[in-house]
Amino acid sequence: MVTLLDTTGAQPRLRHPEKASRPDTPVLPKPSWLRVRAAGSPGFVHTQTIVREHRLHTVCEEAACPNIGECWQKRHATMMIMGDVCTRACAFCNVATGRPSALDADEPRRVAHAVAQLQLEHVVVTSVDRDDLADGGARHFAKTIAAIRCASPTTTIEVLTPDFLRKDGALETVIAARPDVFNHNLETVPGLYLKIRPGARYFHSLRLLQRAKELDAQMFTKSGIMVGLGEKREDVLQLMDDLRSADVDFLTIGQYLQPTRKHAAVERYVPPDEFAALAQSANGKGFLQVSASPLTRSSYHAGDDFRRLRAARIARMGT
């Protein structure tokens, strides 16, 4: 993975200072269904060049996404705002942990220009956790949404936000900026939160999604989880029911991949037929859209999924 140039004045830091103290965990060999095409196509290089020119971070690189070769070949990049240093140290995540630098006030403009230059029909904007900020970075999200609307008015915008834990009014600030999709990932079942997502609270994240829909009933809501961390099928089915109770429209389910030996171990690789069964269960529970496969990620094929999401709503309203 290539780390993007940091121009914010951050001091050098360990890639994962908190994770470095964890003991090594075993790495299971990947099965054939998780093999992906290597990056390096002309389209990939074009996307990379634009990202570099605008001095941006992407979750594609920072989180070591296995789909980067395919997505960047199609000029689809998920923008990661507010720097590349997270204030949390989740056991599954490859993003660096430490003390972030001050926000870059020019970043929303650069993101918007990159979106316009890439001619994106749909863009996903995510961020690191910024527990150090009074609003968790909510105003920065809103400014980025506004800048994209100005530079590329026809682009639909999906935000994948942190949980804004103990940040009163933060969610309202983001929703007021009117993204087309509000996404917040539960990541895993509640019984694994202490191990996998210790800085978060399951029911707070669930309530965040529910509150987003209450604030704007027409906005699509979305959440995603990883499997292969030791969860039980009945726990995943209960999580689906929880999300439907929060009126979440779209669920993504993908295979957890261990970034390094310092991260949580893969308990097992879930075969494609089990993903198909989970998708069938989720569809039966009433989600408008479900994406479940070993390589599914929150922003994987997000533009195509958004078009299907709109079509599904129209079809359901017509029945």
NUMI-600283 format. One record per atom (N, C-alpha, C): residue in three letters; x, y, z. Coordinates in pm, whole numbers, plus 50000, padded with zeros to 5 digits. Layout:
alaXYZ...
# end
This chain:
met500844988050000met500005000050000met500875012450000val500475022349920val501205034949914val500495045050001thr501185051050093thr500595061250179thr500675074850110leu499565081950109leu499525094850041leu500365105250116leu500815115050043leu501625125650099leu500835133550202asp501395135250319asp500745142750427asp501255157150424thr500345166450391thr500735180550381thr500155188850494thr499635182350598thr498955189750703thr499855193650818gly501135189650811gly502045193350917gly502085183751033ala501515171751014ala501535161951123ala502945157351152gln503225154851278gln504535149651316gln504615134851282pro505815129751251pro505935115551222pro505405107251338arg504735096151305arg504175087751409arg504225073351363leu504095064151459leu504005050151425leu502725047751349arg502775038351256arg501595035351178arg500435031151267his500695022451364his499665017651455his500235016751597pro500425028051666pro501065027651797pro500325018851897glu498975019451901glu498225011151994glu498244996551950lys498124994351819lys498064980751769lys499414973751781ala500504981551781ala501834975551786ala502064967451914ser501344970852021ser501524963852147ser500754950752152arg499904948152053arg499124935852051arg499994924252007pro499764912452062pro500534900852017pro500164896951875asp501094890651808asp500814885951674asp499674875751677thr498824876351574thr497744866751560thr497974858751433pro497454846551424pro497704838351306pro497034844251182val497624841651067val497074846150940val496674833950859leu495374832650833leu494904821350753leu495194823750606pro495584813750531pro495754815450387pro494424818450320lys494444827350222lys493204831450156lys492734820750057pro491444818550051pro490904809149953pro490854815349813ser490574807249715ser490614811649575ser489614822649546trp488474822749615trp487444832649583trp487784846749631leu488914848349699leu489334861549743leu490484867249661arg490824860749553arg491884865849468arg491374877649387val492184888249378val491784900249304val492864903949204arg492454911749106arg493384916349003arg494344926849059ala495594925849020ala496594935549066ala496324949349006ala496674959649083ala496494973349035ala497564976948933gly497264986848848gly498274991548755gly497764994448615ser496454993748592ser495894996648461ser495985011648432pro495825015648304pro495835030048273pro494785037948352gly493595032048370gly492565038748447gly492975040548592phe493635030548647phe494135031248785phe495125042648799val496055043448706val497085053848711val496455067648698his495435068848613his494745081748595his494105086248726thr493405076948792thr492765080248920thr493815083849024gln494885076049030gln495945078549126gln496565092349105thr496755096148980thr497345109048948thr496475120548999ile495165119448979ile494255129949024ile494235130849176val494235119349242val494255119149389val495525125949440arg496655122749378arg497925128649421arg497955143749394glu497505147749276glu497535162049240glu496735170549339his495655164949392his494805172449484his495155169949631arg496225162249654arg496725159549789arg495635154049880leu495005143449832leu493885137549904leu494255123949962his493495120050063his493575106550118his492365098750068thr492545085950050thr491415077350014thr491405065250107val490205060650140val490095048750222val490555036550142cys490515037650011cys490965026749924cys492395022749957glu493245032849978glu494645030250009glu494875028550159glu494325037750238glu494605037650381glu494075025150450ala492955019850402ala492385007750462ala492794995150386ala493694996550288ala494194985150211ala493054977050149cys492134983850082cys490974977150025cys491394967749912pro490894955449910pro491284946049805pro490734949549669asn489744958449664asn489104961849536asn489694974049468ile490794979349520ile491324991849467ile491654991049319gly492204979849272gly492544978549131gly491334979849042glu490264973049077glu489034973648996glu488384987449003cys488244992649124cys487545005449140cys488295017049076trp489605017849099trp490365028949043trp490485027848891gln490445015748838gln490445014248693gln489205020848634lys488105020848712lys486845027048669lys486725041548718arg487795046948775arg487835060748826arg486905062648945his486735052249025his485925053149145his486855053149266ala486905064249337ala487745065149456ala486905070249572thr487085064249689thr486365068649809thr487225078449887met486765090849894met487535101449957met487485100350109met488655101350173met488745100850318met489215114550368ile488325121750431ile488615135450472ile489105135950617met489615147550653met490075150650789met491375143450826gly492185140450726gly493495134750751gly493515119650743asp494685113950773asp494845099350767asp495245093550902val494955100851010val495245096251146val493945095851225cys493605084251277cys492355082151349cys492595082851500thr491615087851573thr491755088751718thr491385075651788arg490945065751713arg490605052851773arg491535041951718ala491495030451783ala492365019351744ala491555006451735cys490635006051641cys489804994151623cys490674982451578ala490314970551624ala491154958751601ala491144953751458phe490214958751376phe490104954151238phe490694963851137cys490964976151177cys491194986951082cys492674989651056asn493004992250930asn494394994650890asn494785009350892val493835018350920val494145032650923val494995035751046ala495965044751029ala496875048251138ala496135054251257thr496655051751377thr496075056951500thr497065066551565gly496545077651619gly497435087051685gly496735100251711arg497515110951719arg496955124251742arg496915131651609pro495715134451557pro495605140851426pro496035155351429ser496315160751311ser496615174951296ser495315182951281ala495455196051278ala494295204751260ala493665202051124leu492375205151114leu491685203250987leu492275212250879asp492275207250757asp492725214650640asp491515221750580ala491445234850596ala490265242450552ala490065241850401asp491115239150326asp491005238750180asp490635224850128glu490585215050216glu490325201350171glu488975199750101pro487865205450151pro486595203750079pro486675208449934arg487365219449909arg487485224349770arg488275214349686arg489355208949739arg490175199549662arg489425186549635val488675181849733val487855169949711val486865172449599ala486205183849604ala485205187149502ala485805187949363his486965193949352his487625195049222his488035181249170ala488495172749258ala488845159149216ala487615151449169val486515152949239val485265146349199val484845150949060ala484945164049037ala484595169448905ala485545164448797gln486825164048828gln487825159648730gln487675144748697leu487305136848796leu487065122648774leu485725119948708gln484885130348702gln483555129448641gln482705118648710leu482725118848840leu482005108648916leu480505111248915glu479735101048883glu478285101948894glu477855100549040his478645093049118his478335090649258his479655090149334val479705096849447val480935096949525val480635093149670val481555085749729val481465082549872val482545090449945val482125097650048val483035105450131val482995099750272thr484145095450320thr484235090150455thr485305097750531ser485615093250652ser486625100350730ser487185091150838val488275095450895val488765089551019val487865094251133asp487945087451246asp487295092651367asp488085104651416arg487375115451451arg488015127451504arg487375130851638asp487635122451738asp487105124851872asp487695137351935asp488785142351876asp489435154451929asp488685167151893leu487765166551798leu487025178451754leu485685179451827ala485285191651857ala484055193751933ala482825187951864asp482815188351731asp481675183051656asp482015170051584gly483165164151614gly483565151751549gly483855153151401gly483925165551353gly484175167851211gly482915169551128ala481765170951193ala480495171951121ala480455183951026arg480945195451071arg480915207350984arg481835205450864his482915198050881his483815195450769his483125186550666phe482355176850713phe481545168850621phe480575177850544ala479895186650616ala478905195450553ala479555204550449lys480735209850481lys481435218450386lys481865210650262thr482255198150282thr482665189950168thr481485186750078ile480345183650138ile479125181150060ile478765193449979ala478795205150043ala478445217549973ala479415220549859ala480695218049881ala481695220549776ala481485211349657ile481155198749682ile480895189349572ile479655193449495arg478625197549566arg477395202149499arg477685213849406cys478585222549448cys478935234249367cys479765230349246ala480765221949264ala481685218449156ala481125208049060ser480245199349111ser479705188449029ser478255185949068pro477345194749022pro475955194749070pro475195181649047thr475575174048945thr474815161848915thr475325149648991thr476435150949060thr476995139649134thr476155136949259thr475755124449278thr475075120649401thr476135117649507ile475805120749632ile476795120549740ile476365110949851glu477275102149885glu477085092849995glu478135095750100val477715097250223val478675099350332val478705086950420leu479895083050458leu480115072050552leu480785078150673thr480025080650777thr480505088950888thr480925080551009pro481725086751097pro481965080751230pro480665080651310asp480745075951434asp479525075151516asp479195088051589phe480085097951585phe479865110851653phe479475108551799leu480145099251865leu479855096052004leu480105108152093arg479095111652169arg479145123052262arg479395136352190lys478885137652067lys479025150151990lys477615155251957asp477005162052053asp475635166752035asp475515176051914gly474515173551832gly474255181851715gly475045178351592ala476015169151604ala476865165851489ala476075159251377leu475275149351412leu474485142551308leu473565152451238glu472925161051314glu472015170751255glu472735179651155thr473975183251183thr474765191651091thr474985184350958val475315171550963val475545163850841val474255162250762ile473185158650829ile471915156250759ile471395169050696ala471625180350762ala471175193250707ala471865196550575ala473025190650550ala473735192850423ala473155184450310arg472215175850340arg471435168050244arg472275158650156pro473035149650215pro473645139150133pro472535130150079asp472825123049970asp471825114049913asp471745100949991val472865096850049val472905084650131val473685087650258phe473115083650371phe473845084450498phe474215070250538asn475505067750549asn476005054450582asn476805055150712his476545045750798his477365043850918his477415028950943asn478605023350948asn478765008950959asn478715004151104leu477904993951129leu477934987251258leu479184978751273glu479714974051162glu480964966451152glu480864951951197thr480244949451314thr480154935751363thr478984934551459val478744922551506val477614920051597val477954925451736pro476934928351817pro477204935051946pro478114927252039gly478054913852036gly478874905952125gly480364906852099leu480764912251982leu482174913451947leu482684927851957tyr481854937052003tyr482264951152005tyr483464953552096leu483474947652212leu484564950152305leu485904945852246lys485894935152169lys487104930052107lys487454937351979ile486484940151894ile486724945151759ile486594960251748arg485654966051819arg485354980351807arg485214986351947pro486264985852028pro486144989252170pro485775003752198gly486065012852108gly485765026852132gly484345030752096ala483565021252042ala482215024251996ala481185017052082arg479925020552060arg478815014252131arg477775010052028tyr477424997252029tyr476524991651927tyr475204999251920phe474545000952034phe473225007052031phe473275022052003his474395028452031his474555042351989his474605043051837ser475385034251775ser475485034151629ser474135031051566leu473405021751625leu472085018351574leu471145030351585arg471195037251697arg470345048951717arg470725060251621leu472025061351590leu472465071651495leu471785069651360leu471735057251315leu471085054151187leu469585056951194gln468975053351303gln467545055751320gln467255070751322arg468075078251392arg467875092651403arg468075099451268ala469015094751187ala469225100351054ala467965099350970lys467305087950977lys466055086250901lys464945094950958glu464925096751089glu463915105551149glu464115119951104leu465355124151087leu465645137851047leu465295140350900asp465445130050816asp465135131450673asp464635118050622ala463335116450619ala462725103650582ala462995099750437gln463325109450352gln463555106550210gln465005102550181met465875104750275met467285101450254met467495086550277phe468295080250191phe468605066150208phe469595064450323thr469405053950401thr470355050550506thr470945036750478lys472165034950525lys472945023250485lys473875019250599ser474135006450612ser475105001750711ser475734988950660gly476904985650718gly477614973750672gly478284966450786ile478514953550766ile479224945450863ile480254936650792met481204931750872met482174921850828met481814908550892val482064897750823val481894884550881val483214877050875gly483304866550954gly484554859050963gly485354862351087leu484724869851180leu485394874051303leu485004865451422gly484184855351399gly483744846851509gly482284848551544glu481554856651466glu480124858751490glu479334845951457lys478164844751517lys477274833651487lys476174838351391arg475654829251313arg474634832751214arg473424839351281glu473004833951395glu471834839651462glu472094854051508asp473354857151541asp473704870851578asp473584880251458val473994875451342val473894883651220val472434885851184leu471604875551199leu470174876951169leu469514886851265gln469934886651393gln469394896351489gln469844910451454leu471084911951411leu471574925051368leu470744930351250met470404921551157met469534925651046met468204930951098asp467624923851195asp466354928451253asp466524941951321asp467654943851390asp467904956751454asp467974968051352leu468634965451241leu468754975751137leu467414978751072arg466604968651054arg465274971050996arg464404978851094ser464564976051223ser463824983851323ser464214998451320ala465465001251278ala465945014951262ala465635020551124asp464895012851043asp464465017050909asp465635019250814val466695011250829val467845012150739val467485005550606asp467845012150496asp467455007750362asp468404997450301phe469694998850328phe470704991750250phe471694985250346leu471954972450325leu472904964950408leu474004959050321thr475264960850363thr476394954350296thr477044944550393ile477444933050340ile478114922650419ile479324917750341gly480494918650401gly481724914450335gly482604906250427gln483584899650370gln484534891650446gln485574900550513tyr485794898650641tyr486894905450709tyr488224899750660leu489164908650630leu490514904850591leu491494911150689gln492364903450742gln493314908050844gln494424916250781pro494524929350815pro495554937750752pro496984933750789thr497224931050919thr498554927150966thr498374917151080arg499494911351125arg499434901951236arg499064908751368lys499124922051373lys498764929351494lys497254931951503his496524928551397his495084930651396his494354917751436ala493054919151457ala492244907451491ala492394896651385ala492424884351429ala492594873051337ala491294870051262val491434864751142val490294859251070val489974845751132glu488764844351184glu488364831551244glu488044821351136arg487454826151025arg487214817250911arg486864825550789tyr487074819750674tyr486654825950549tyr485284820450512val484334829350502val482944825550475val482784822850325pro482334811050285pro482224807850143pro481104815650075pro481184817249943pro480194825249870pro478754820549889asp478524807549903asp477144802949918asp476524807650050glu477344809550153glu476824814750279glu476474829650266phe477274836950189phe476924850950162phe475594851750088ala475394842849992ala474134842749917ala472954839850010ala473154830850106ala472104827650202ala471814839650293leu472864846750336leu472664858650418leu471914869450339ala472264871050212ala471574880850128ala470094877350115gln469804864550099gln468414860250088gln467644863350216ser468284860850330ser467644863850458ser467394878850472ala468394886850435ala468254901450446ala467164906750354asn467104901550234asn466034905750142asn464674902250199gly464574890550263gly463314886450323gly462884895250438lys463844901950500lys463544910750613lys463134924750569gly463224927550438gly462674940050388gly463634951050352phe464944948350348phe465874958650301phe465584961950154leu465734974550119leu465584978449980leu466714973049894gln467904972149951gln469074967849877gln469984959949971val470554949149919val471504941049995val472674937649903ser473874939549953ser475074935249882ser475864926349976ala476014913549941ala476704904150029ala477574894949945ser478864895849964ser479824887349894ser481154888349968pro482094879249942pro483374880050011pro484084893449992leu483984899549873leu484704911949845leu483854924549862thr482624923049908thr481784934749930thr482404943850035arg482414956850004arg482824967350098arg481794978550089ser481804987650185ser480764998050191ser480635005950062ser481755009150000ser481705017549881ser481945009949751tyr482004996749759tyr482234988549640tyr480994988949551his481154993349427his480044994549332his478955003849386ala479345013849463ala478365022449530ala477465029849432gly478015034149318gly477195041349220gly476125032449160asp476505020449119asp475525011049064asp474495007349170asp474955005349292asp474035001849401asp473065013249429phe473525025749417phe472625037049441phe471515037549337arg471855034749212arg470825034649108arg469795023649136arg470265012049180arg469335001249213arg468505004649336leu469115011749429leu468415015749550leu467235024949516arg467485034749431arg466405043749389arg465305036349316ala465715027149228ala464745019449152ala463895010649244ala464535004949347ala463804996349440ala462765004349519arg463125016649557arg462155024949629arg460975028149541ile461245031849417ile460155035049324ile459245023049303ala459875011149285ala459094999049264ala458234995849385arg458794997649506arg458044994549627arg456895004349646met457115016949612met456055026849626met454925024249529gly455265017749415gly454255015049313gly453455002549339thr453864994749438thr453154982149466thr452074984149572
# end
